Amino acid sequence: MTESKEQTQSQAPKPTLPTVQELATSGLTNRNQEFIRQMVILANGDESKAQLITEVGAKLLTAQKTGVTAKQLYNSPAEAMGMKTEAEKSDDNRGYASYGFWPLAIDNAIAFFMMFSFMFGLTLLFSGVKSSSAGSAGAAGITSLVLTSILGGIFFSAVTLTLAPRRDGKRVSFWKKAIVTVGAFAIWFLAYLGFAFLPAVINPLLPGWVYLVIAVIAFLGFRYWRAKTGIKGGFLGANAQPQSQKK
């Protein structure tokens, strides 16, 4: 019995690298076919990779029925093959400050807007305070909230770039870090207090539930921006500096 099973297994045909024609009739979507095709290219004729590619193709065929994409499962063909391209390795090692001033300013402004909207939304929702156009809406006014978030995004981006490790390898002094950080926060806080005095006609106080809806929209915008730019880290992440510089 054992010998017959071993003979049967040895006689079973080994999987081969799929051709374009085979992919076309595999039932995979066009995107998944292209994903597998890229894996075949990376295999570079190595038939030992055929089993892995066949398994990935089977998983994609099952996953596409529920709308799950190849990127969600494996991120990239290279990672599905258990390898990473030089570009992907370089991207993993990027520091937060390397993305540039304006991308970081937008990233942080959206994050601040999301958090402040959520915070004020909960506060207003449970405090019973109603929206009003009389007097000053204070820091919770929508215009004040937008301006505070934008200014916070700009300041946080500037501080990040100022305190980032220099290309020549020299470290930023402690006092410079302290002065820049405290100074930026102080200016931002004073601006925050100043925006609170805007008249309600241009700075209305919205209902708490509206702020919560805005917070959800801002969160979706934040996720979209991160996906579009590839930004990682910041005060909502951990990749503050290149991995090569971490000890």
C-alpha positions as CSV (number, residue, x, y, z in Angstrom):
1,M,0.0,0.0,0.0
2,T,2.7,2.4,1.0
3,E,4.8,1.7,-2.1
4,S,1.8,2.2,-4.4
5,K,1.0,5.6,-2.8
6,E,4.6,6.7,-3.2
7,Q,4.5,5.6,-6.9
8,T,1.2,7.5,-7.4
9,Q,2.7,10.6,-5.9
10,S,5.9,10.3,-7.9
11,Q,3.8,9.9,-11.1
12,A,1.6,12.9,-10.4
13,P,2.4,15.7,-12.8
14,K,4.3,18.6,-11.3
15,P,2.9,22.1,-11.8
16,T,4.5,24.3,-14.4
17,L,4.7,28.0,-14.8
18,P,1.4,29.2,-16.3
19,T,1.3,30.6,-19.8
20,V,-0.7,33.7,-20.9
21,Q,-3.1,31.4,-22.6
22,E,-3.6,29.3,-19.5
23,L,-4.2,32.4,-17.4
24,A,-6.8,33.6,-19.9
25,T,-8.9,30.5,-19.2
26,S,-8.1,30.2,-15.5
27,G,-11.2,32.2,-14.4
28,L,-9.1,34.9,-12.8
29,T,-9.9,38.6,-13.3
30,N,-7.7,40.6,-15.6
31,R,-6.0,42.2,-12.6
32,N,-5.3,38.9,-11.0
33,Q,-4.0,37.4,-14.3
34,E,-1.6,40.3,-14.5
35,F,-0.5,39.7,-10.9
36,I,0.2,36.1,-11.7
37,R,2.0,37.0,-14.9
38,Q,4.3,39.4,-12.9
39,M,5.1,36.5,-10.6
40,V,6.0,34.3,-13.6
41,I,8.3,37.0,-14.8
42,L,10.0,37.2,-11.4
43,A,10.4,33.4,-11.4
44,N,12.6,33.9,-14.5
45,G,12.0,30.3,-15.7
46,D,12.5,28.7,-12.4
47,E,10.1,25.8,-12.4
48,S,10.5,25.3,-8.7
49,K,8.4,28.4,-8.2
50,A,5.5,26.9,-10.1
51,Q,3.9,25.3,-7.1
52,L,3.9,28.6,-5.2
53,I,2.5,30.5,-8.1
54,T,-0.2,27.8,-8.5
55,E,-1.2,28.1,-4.9
56,V,-1.3,31.9,-5.1
57,G,-3.5,31.7,-8.2
58,A,-5.9,29.3,-6.4
59,K,-6.2,31.7,-3.4
60,L,-6.8,34.7,-5.7
61,L,-9.5,32.7,-7.6
62,T,-11.3,32.1,-4.3
63,A,-10.7,35.6,-2.9
64,Q,-12.0,37.5,-5.9
65,K,-15.4,36.0,-5.3
66,T,-15.7,38.1,-2.2
67,G,-14.0,41.2,-3.7
68,V,-10.7,40.7,-2.0
69,T,-7.8,41.9,-4.2
70,A,-4.4,40.5,-4.8
71,K,-2.9,43.7,-3.3
72,Q,-4.8,43.2,-0.1
73,L,-3.6,39.6,0.2
74,Y,0.0,39.9,-0.9
75,N,0.6,43.6,-1.5
76,S,2.9,42.9,-4.5
77,P,4.0,40.0,-6.8
78,A,7.5,40.3,-5.3
79,E,6.2,39.9,-1.8
80,A,4.0,37.0,-2.9
81,M,7.2,35.4,-4.2
82,G,8.8,36.0,-0.8
83,M,11.1,38.7,-2.1
84,K,11.2,42.5,-2.3
85,T,12.4,44.7,-5.0
86,E,15.1,47.3,-4.3
87,A,12.4,50.0,-4.7
88,E,10.2,48.3,-2.0
89,K,13.2,47.9,0.3
90,S,14.1,51.6,-0.2
91,D,10.5,52.6,0.6
92,D,10.5,50.6,3.8
93,N,13.7,52.4,4.9
94,R,12.3,55.9,4.2
95,G,12.1,58.2,7.1
96,Y,8.9,60.3,7.8
97,A,10.7,63.5,7.0
98,S,11.8,62.3,3.6
99,Y,8.3,62.8,2.1
100,G,8.7,66.6,1.9
101,F,7.1,69.6,3.5
102,W,3.7,69.9,1.7
103,P,2.8,66.2,1.7
104,L,3.5,66.1,5.5
105,A,1.6,69.3,6.1
106,I,-1.4,67.9,4.4
107,D,-1.0,64.6,6.1
108,N,-0.9,66.3,9.6
109,A,-3.6,68.8,8.8
110,I,-6.1,66.0,7.9
111,A,-5.0,64.1,11.0
112,F,-5.6,67.1,13.3
113,F,-8.9,67.9,11.7
114,M,-10.0,64.3,12.2
115,M,-9.1,64.2,15.8
116,F,-10.4,67.7,16.7
117,S,-13.7,67.0,14.9
118,F,-14.1,63.7,16.9
119,M,-13.2,65.3,20.2
120,F,-15.6,68.3,19.8
121,G,-18.3,66.1,18.3
122,L,-18.3,63.8,21.4
123,T,-18.1,66.8,23.8
124,L,-21.0,68.6,22.1
125,L,-23.1,65.5,21.8
126,F,-23.0,64.6,25.5
127,S,-22.9,68.2,26.8
128,G,-26.3,69.0,25.2
129,V,-24.9,72.3,23.8
130,K,-26.9,73.3,20.7
131,S,-25.5,74.9,17.5
132,S,-25.7,78.7,17.6
133,S,-25.0,81.7,15.4
134,A,-25.1,84.2,18.2
135,G,-21.9,85.3,19.9
136,S,-18.7,83.4,19.5
137,A,-18.6,79.7,18.9
138,G,-15.1,79.5,20.4
139,A,-12.5,76.9,19.4
140,A,-15.2,74.4,18.5
141,G,-16.5,76.6,15.6
142,I,-16.0,74.9,12.2
143,T,-13.8,77.8,10.8
144,S,-11.6,77.8,13.9
145,L,-11.3,74.1,13.6
146,V,-10.2,74.2,10.0
147,L,-7.7,77.0,10.5
148,T,-6.2,75.3,13.6
149,S,-5.8,72.0,11.7
150,I,-4.2,73.7,8.7
151,L,-1.8,75.7,10.9
152,G,-1.0,72.6,13.0
153,G,-0.2,70.7,9.9
154,I,2.2,73.3,8.6
155,F,3.9,73.7,12.0
156,F,4.2,70.0,12.6
157,S,5.7,69.5,9.1
158,A,8.2,72.3,9.6
159,V,9.2,70.9,13.0
160,T,9.6,67.4,11.6
161,L,11.9,68.6,8.8
162,T,13.9,70.9,11.1
163,L,14.5,68.1,13.6
164,A,15.2,65.3,11.1
165,P,18.7,63.8,11.0
166,R,20.9,65.8,8.7
167,R,22.4,64.3,5.5
168,D,25.9,64.9,6.7
169,G,25.2,62.7,9.7
170,K,25.4,65.4,12.3
171,R,22.8,65.3,15.1
172,V,20.4,68.2,15.9
173,S,21.3,69.6,19.3
174,F,18.9,69.1,22.2
175,W,18.5,72.9,22.7
176,K,17.6,73.4,19.1
177,K,15.0,70.6,19.3
178,A,13.6,72.1,22.5
179,I,13.4,75.7,21.2
180,V,11.9,74.8,17.8
181,T,9.3,72.4,19.4
182,V,8.3,74.7,22.2
183,G,8.2,77.7,20.0
184,A,6.1,76.1,17.3
185,F,3.7,74.8,19.9
186,A,3.4,78.2,21.6
187,I,2.6,80.0,18.3
188,W,0.1,77.3,17.4
189,F,-1.6,77.5,20.8
190,L,-1.8,81.3,20.6
191,A,-3.3,81.1,17.1
192,Y,-5.8,78.5,18.5
193,L,-6.9,80.9,21.2
194,G,-7.1,83.7,18.6
195,F,-9.3,81.7,16.3
196,A,-11.7,81.2,19.1
197,F,-12.7,84.9,19.0
198,L,-13.9,84.7,15.4
199,P,-17.5,85.9,15.1
200,A,-20.1,83.1,14.9
201,V,-21.3,84.4,11.6
202,I,-18.1,83.0,10.0
203,N,-17.3,80.5,12.7
204,P,-20.6,78.7,13.4
205,L,-21.0,76.0,16.0
206,L,-22.3,72.8,14.4
207,P,-24.3,70.0,16.1
208,G,-22.2,67.3,17.7
209,W,-23.3,64.6,15.3
210,V,-22.2,66.7,12.3
211,Y,-18.7,66.9,13.8
212,L,-18.6,63.1,14.2
213,V,-19.7,62.7,10.5
214,I,-16.9,65.1,9.5
215,A,-14.4,63.1,11.6
216,V,-15.4,59.9,9.7
217,I,-15.0,61.7,6.4
218,A,-11.6,63.1,7.5
219,F,-10.5,59.6,8.5
220,L,-11.4,58.3,5.0
221,G,-9.5,61.2,3.5
222,F,-6.5,60.5,5.7
223,R,-6.5,56.8,4.7
224,Y,-6.7,57.8,1.0
225,W,-3.9,60.3,1.3
226,R,-1.7,57.8,3.0
227,A,-2.4,55.2,0.3
228,K,-1.8,57.8,-2.4
229,T,1.5,59.1,-1.0
230,G,2.8,56.0,0.8
231,I,3.5,58.1,3.9
232,K,4.3,56.1,7.0
233,G,5.0,57.2,10.5
234,G,4.4,60.5,12.1
235,F,2.6,60.9,15.4
236,L,0.1,58.4,14.1
237,G,2.8,55.9,13.3
238,A,6.2,54.7,14.4
239,N,8.5,55.1,11.4
240,A,9.9,58.5,12.4
241,Q,13.3,58.0,10.9
242,P,15.0,55.6,8.4
243,Q,15.5,52.1,9.8
244,S,19.1,52.3,8.8
245,Q,19.6,55.1,11.4
246,K,17.8,53.2,14.2
247,K,20.0,51.5,16.8
